[in-house]
């Protein structure tokens, strides 16, 4: 485009500066600008099958092996229903904690019948990893961010055999970074699709950290109750105040937070900040990160070894904790080896 030579120089400088500022805002600060600069994700269109194919091509490029997931569309059910019940006087460690009873319930009413005077967590997920999950109606009527999350996250589960408390966080990390890379390449850096995904990924990272902070406060509170410094009534009163304060940071509807829900989300959040720091050390490179964790998967101790060394029963919460600790130590050692190798190469 040609500009008239008579244009005022100061105006030209102003508009160049404004344009540069706008571009910086779009690329660096879109998560903080609300609906104008960071719109919500569009719904998945009728072209979901083609989109799925493109995601699979991207997955192979970053190092995923093919999976049996999403091979067909089911009309038999809308989504996978779950129902978790636990005592209000216990703070479970994760969704693997046997303090939680996971029941088959078709309706919320049935679930709550199991959990009178207890904490209940009822809901549904659109896909379920490691079982050759099909595409469900709930997936293809969801928004783009949720659709991409489900595909990449569930396919990620088929890439590793790590403790779930680590694998859930790792697959979230890979998914959030992968969603951003995919939409940038597929739709463009300034597209609604890519900007909405950046906002989604940023929000999920903040929620993971807020989840850990909330759980830590509750863990301290339940420790006081275990030491008999608090009555059960005082425990539940103080717990209610913590959950009330956590609803906005955790993006939960009023009154829905329970110990079961929080323990479930801690499975995805507990190790997320550390794993994100590992991703940073590895150069924020997804193929490199996936290869690194494949190495961790191959060199981690076997569950049976951890059980024998610590004299623990399989399925106990003590074993769940110990196995995660052992694999986190494997990650740290592998990372130190990676850093040392890089330092030696520079020398």
Secondary structure, DSSP 8 states (H G I E B T S, - for coil): ----TTS-HHHHHHHHHHHHHHHHHHHHSGGGSHHHHS----B--TTHHHHHHHHHHHHHHHT----STTSSB--S-SSEEEEEEE-TT---SSTT-TTSEEE--SSHHHHHHHTTTSEEEEEEES--TTS---B-HHHHTSBHHHHHHHHHHHHHHTT----HHHHHHHHHHHHHHHHHHHHHHHH-TTSHHHHHHHHHHHHHHHHHHHHHHHHHHHHHHHHHHHTTSS-HHHHHHHHHHHHHHHHHHTT--TT---HHHHHHHHHHHTTHHHHHHHHHHTTT-HHHHHHHHHHHHHHS--HHHHHHHHT--TTSHHHHHHHHHHHHHHHHHHHHHHHHHHHHHH-
